[in-house]
Amino acid sequence: MAGNIEISPIVKWVGGKRQLLADIMPLIPKKYSTYIEPFVGGGAVFFELQPKKAIINDYNSELINVYLTVRDSAEELIALLEKHNAQNSEEYFYEIRAMDRRADYEEISNTVKAARIIYLNKTCYNGLYRVNMAGQFNAPYGKYKNPNIINADTIRAMSKYLQRKGVEICNGDYKEVLKRARRGAFVYLDPPYMPISLSSSFTGYTENGFSYEQQECLKKECDKLRAKKIAFLQSNSDCPEIRSLYKDYEIRTVQAKRSINSNAAKRGEISEVLIYYAPDKE
């Protein structure tokens, strides 16, 4: 389908795929019944495709609340973002950031929570969603001159698209979503990456992280998809562990620019892999 070009990710997420779309899109089947993305994150691939029928999921409840709020309460969300934009300052940022430390945080409305996450994402250092062990947002203030906090046109366009009958938004374990995959579907997997060194391990956007054992579990889920002849594509880091796990699959190396590293000298282009299975090519 021809997508609405106004729709693009409204949050920056760890490992976002906007810069790799030129590598990813040719590996996606031209036809599929349902698009399934169990680790949706910022949704670069999903919003580029804008499929008619889709199931998207993420374990991060704050993120999924953003998408549900965009879908159901776009104008209220935009009004709150306008207030954040008008008051944006370092002091205000830390005041808003501290909201999830309050005992009554769970009683705050979902729209207020969504506006908070978007505001923090647009104004924090590196635009990085990061939480501590208690699940509290802990990225510092970014000191940007003109952050794009409101993004009203994109929110309205995204809201209209997410309201489509065929688009389902879930919040939970990726394996539960994969159970619903049927032959003819296409699955895009963008899990938390296998760290390529101990210093680069970054799984701070969910409290749980994603261990090597979980990478092994994901490989088993991919094997189940292949057994059902369901096409899938997975992004991951280019490292011996991942290459060994997926040695029986097609693997393509791509170059990505990554700006998330505590050591500025280590930021820049790094190799990543695209692992894919196409039943029609067997």
Secondary structure as the mmCIF struct_conf table of DSSP 4:
data_model
#
loop_
_struct_conf.conf_type_id
_struct_conf.id
_struct_conf.beg_label_comp_id
_struct_conf.beg_label_asym_id
_struct_conf.beg_label_seq_id
_struct_conf.end_label_comp_id
_struct_conf.end_label_asym_id
_struct_conf.end_label_seq_id
HELX_LH_PP_P HELX_LH_PP_P1 ALA A 2 ASN A 4
TURN_TY1_P TURN_TY1_P1 ILE A 5 GLU A 6
BEND BEND1 ILE A 10 VAL A 11
TURN_TY1_P TURN_TY1_P2 VAL A 14 GLY A 15
HELX_RH_3T_P HELX_RH_3T_P1 ARG A 18 LEU A 20
HELX_RH_AL_P HELX_RH_AL_P1 LEU A 21 ILE A 24
HELX_RH_3T_P HELX_RH_3T_P2 MET A 25 LEU A 27
BEND BEND2 ILE A 28 ILE A 28
BEND BEND3 LYS A 30 LYS A 30
BEND BEND4 SER A 33 SER A 33
STRN STRN1 TYR A 35 GLU A 37
BEND BEND5 PRO A 38 PHE A 39
TURN_TY1_P TURN_TY1_P3 GLY A 41 GLY A 42
HELX_RH_AL_P HELX_RH_AL_P2 ALA A 44 LEU A 49
BEND BEND6 LYS A 52 LYS A 53
STRN STRN2 ALA A 54 ASP A 58
BEND BEND7 TYR A 59 TYR A 59
HELX_RH_AL_P HELX_RH_AL_P3 SER A 61 ASP A 72
HELX_RH_AL_P HELX_RH_AL_P4 ALA A 74 GLN A 87
BEND BEND8 SER A 89 SER A 89
HELX_RH_AL_P HELX_RH_AL_P5 GLU A 90 ARG A 97
HELX_RH_3T_P HELX_RH_3T_P3 ALA A 98 ARG A 101
BEND BEND9 ARG A 102 ARG A 102
TURN_TY1_P TURN_TY1_P4 ALA A 103 ASP A 104
HELX_RH_3T_P HELX_RH_3T_P4 TYR A 105 GLU A 107
BEND BEND10 ILE A 108 ILE A 108
HELX_RH_AL_P HELX_RH_AL_P6 ASN A 110 THR A 123
STRN STRN3 CYS A 124 CYS A 124
HELX_RH_3T_P HELX_RH_3T_P5 TYR A 125 GLY A 127
STRN STRN4 VAL A 131 VAL A 131
TURN_TY1_P TURN_TY1_P5 MET A 133 ALA A 134
BEND BEND11 GLY A 135 GLY A 135
STRN STRN5 PHE A 137 PHE A 137
HELX_LH_PP_P HELX_LH_PP_P2 ALA A 139 PRO A 140
STRN STRN6 TYR A 141 TYR A 141
BEND BEND12 LYS A 145 ASN A 146
HELX_RH_AL_P HELX_RH_AL_P7 ALA A 152 LEU A 162
TURN_TY1_P TURN_TY1_P6 GLN A 163 GLN A 163
BEND BEND13 ARG A 164 ARG A 164
TURN_TY1_P TURN_TY1_P7 LYS A 165 GLY A 166
STRN STRN7 VAL A 167 ASN A 171
BEND BEND14 GLY A 172 GLY A 172
HELX_RH_AL_P HELX_RH_AL_P8 TYR A 174 LEU A 178
TURN_TY1_P TURN_TY1_P8 LYS A 179 ARG A 180
TURN_TY1_P TURN_TY1_P9 ARG A 183 GLY A 184
STRN STRN8 PHE A 186 LEU A 189
HELX_LH_PP_P HELX_LH_PP_P3 PRO A 191 PRO A 195
BEND BEND15 ILE A 196 SER A 197
HELX_RH_3T_P HELX_RH_3T_P6 LEU A 198 SER A 200
TURN_TY1_P TURN_TY1_P10 GLY A 204 TYR A 205
BEND BEND16 THR A 206 ASN A 208
HELX_RH_AL_P HELX_RH_AL_P9 TYR A 212 ALA A 227
TURN_TY1_P TURN_TY1_P11 LYS A 228 LYS A 229
STRN STRN9 ALA A 231 SER A 237
BEND BEND17 CYS A 239 CYS A 239
HELX_RH_AL_P HELX_RH_AL_P10 PRO A 240 LEU A 245
TURN_TY1_P TURN_TY1_P12 TYR A 246 ASP A 248
BEND BEND18 TYR A 249 TYR A 249
STRN STRN10 GLU A 250 ARG A 258
BEND BEND19 SER A 262 ASN A 263
HELX_RH_3T_P HELX_RH_3T_P7 ALA A 264 LYS A 266
STRN STRN11 GLY A 268 TYR A 277
HELX_RH_3T_P HELX_RH_3T_P8 PRO A 279 LYS A 281
#
